[in-house]
């Protein structure tokens, strides 16, 4: 059965309207699947702060036993790792399925809680409970972490980047690196300098690849391995301390790899320019 021109045009219009509706973001009154993952990230950030407060800060202030400190620290970091998994998946799900009009705003707010406030709070508490530290200095460095995440998220929202690239260290990687430094419990001043360096990398213009494809799979595998290391450390299993230290050092090394590669590339480019000029002069 053949359709006349008017019926064919009307059918195409309806199909176009239907496809547009399917592609369009949901209204603010409806949350998408990706939004629920984003909210899960925010919940993990809040629970991490709660765990640090009840398991580390309050026992210190009330002179209670410090036995649960290791367990509480591992719980807090594990929660933030789960939050980073939610952050990884919400973007993937949003690209596959419909996202809501709230998606981008929810994502920024959740990231601020989990990867800004929570790690900054961890640094501040570390400065309060660890011997030989300075509370004011640790609070200042914690503030730099928080402000770096705020600026990082604002720039991400306001500035259009090249596809597949983050400008500055991604907030989840920065947060995990800060937590890794605190877990290692290095000497106070070198530790603060390392944390300040992470804050600087988050607001730098160094380019980091977005976790897509194989990189996303590798990121997920690394998160799972990190959770396993933390669980063995918190449970006091044989070799748990060693696994935790190896995982923390590996996280710091991964964070440092990108700027080192950028420096190497820039040095190589400058060397290439110098050699090209010398070759022209000889010619």
ABEGO torsion letter per residue (X at the ends): XBBBAAAAAAAAAAAAAAAAAAABBBBAABBBAAAAAAAAAAAAAAAAAAAAAAAAAAAAAAGBBAAAAAAAAAAAAAAAAAAAAAAAAAAAAAAABBBBAAAAAAAAAAAAAAAAAAAAAAAAAAAAABBGBBAAAAAAAAAAAAAAAAAAAAAAAABBBBBGBBBEBBAAAAAAAAAAAAAAGBBAAAAAAAAAAAAAAAABABBBBBBBEAAAAAAAAAAAAAAAAAAAAAAGBBGAAAAAAAAAAAAAAAAAAAAAAAAAAAAAAAAAAAAAAAAAAAX
